[in-house]
Amino acid sequence: MAMNGTITTWFKDKGFGFIKDENGENRYFHVIKVANPELIKKDAAVTFEPTTNNKGLSAYAVKVVPESKYIYIAGERLKLTAIKNYLIYSEEVPADARIDKDNAVLSVGALMGSIRPKTANKPGEMRTLKKLAITTFQGNTLIFSEDEIDIDATVKMLKV
């Protein structure tokens, strides 16, 4: 059963390294077990077949996931192939409901509407906020506002 992981350590001169698997365990891998060794680098996403050797957990049939398959939006890593569709829309929000970027905690599906205004402009003053909603094949919807991301730049990445 194939697993996903991330290369945590890579000793290019020695031809081996370690992958942190989806259970958080470290697995040894050797360059000869990698389908596309030219893409090996620290923090690269990989898929592999889990196995064990005399030293412990290891990985074979390792494939490095090409960078372009992932995009990062406001700290969320999204697989481009997992995106079913996206929608740009505008919403009228209170002018004083700007997101405190230092404290904005984003979780998948966290709707921005739950963030309370921290400062008071004129009561009732509204502004139009552009938002981007991304739906994945897993059925998750992520919503980002232009306060957090550059929506136009993000959409360019989605159209790859």
Salt bridges, closest charged atoms under 4 A:
ASP21 OD2 - ARG27 NE 2.85
ASP43 OD1 - LYS42 NZ 3.68
GLU67 OE2 - LYS41 NZ 3.10
GLU91 OE2 - LYS131 NZ 2.88
GLU125 OE1 - LYS122 NZ 3.38
ASP147 OD1 - ARG98 NH1 3.37
ASP147 OD2 - ARG127 NH2 2.76
ASP152 OD1 - LYS130 NZ 3.24
